[in-house]
Amino acid sequence: FPLDVLFKLFGGYFIRRNFRDPLYHVVLRRYLQLIVRRGVTQGLFPEGKLTRDGFPGEPKIGLMDGMVALAAERGFERPIVFVP
């Protein structure tokens, strides 16, 4: 993927959706919550992948769910903004 290097230069990370190890998903969710708590801006593709026809795919809401759970924690005061 030619944009891989560019995304990583800006702090982007790619998620292994087909990686079935539960520990991977727990660590990923906790990492997301940690960096959101510190105020790092997150950009998510809600459909989780690019499509060849340009139409949105099925939504993948796991990371958004993690951010919403963080917003519900006691003491979390930062706004979380979603831009579709």
Contacts in CASP RR format, 6 or more apart in sequence:
PFRMAT RR
TARGET T0000
AUTHOR 0000-0000-0000
METHOD contacts of the structure
MODEL  1
FPLDVLFKLFGGYFIRRNFRDPLYHVVLRRYLQLIVRRGVTQGLFPEGKL
TRDGFPGEPKIGLMDGMVALAAERGFERPIVFVP
4 14 0 8 1.000
7 14 0 8 1.000
15 28 0 8 1.000
15 63 0 8 1.000
16 24 0 8 1.000
17 48 0 8 1.000
17 49 0 8 1.000
17 60 0 8 1.000
19 25 0 8 1.000
28 63 0 8 1.000
29 62 0 8 1.000
29 63 0 8 1.000
29 66 0 8 1.000
32 42 0 8 1.000
32 63 0 8 1.000
32 66 0 8 1.000
32 67 0 8 1.000
33 66 0 8 1.000
33 67 0 8 1.000
33 69 0 8 1.000
33 70 0 8 1.000
35 42 0 8 1.000
36 42 0 8 1.000
36 67 0 8 1.000
36 70 0 8 1.000
36 78 0 8 1.000
36 80 0 8 1.000
37 70 0 8 1.000
37 76 0 8 1.000
37 78 0 8 1.000
39 78 0 8 1.000
42 63 0 8 1.000
42 67 0 8 1.000
44 63 0 8 1.000
44 64 0 8 1.000
46 56 0 8 1.000
46 59 0 8 1.000
46 60 0 8 1.000
46 61 0 8 1.000
46 64 0 8 1.000
46 84 0 8 1.000
47 56 0 8 1.000
47 57 0 8 1.000
47 58 0 8 1.000
47 59 0 8 1.000
47 60 0 8 1.000
48 57 0 8 1.000
48 59 0 8 1.000
48 60 0 8 1.000
49 57 0 8 1.000
51 57 0 8 1.000
64 82 0 8 1.000
67 80 0 8 1.000
68 80 0 8 1.000
70 76 0 8 1.000
70 80 0 8 1.000
71 80 0 8 1.000
END
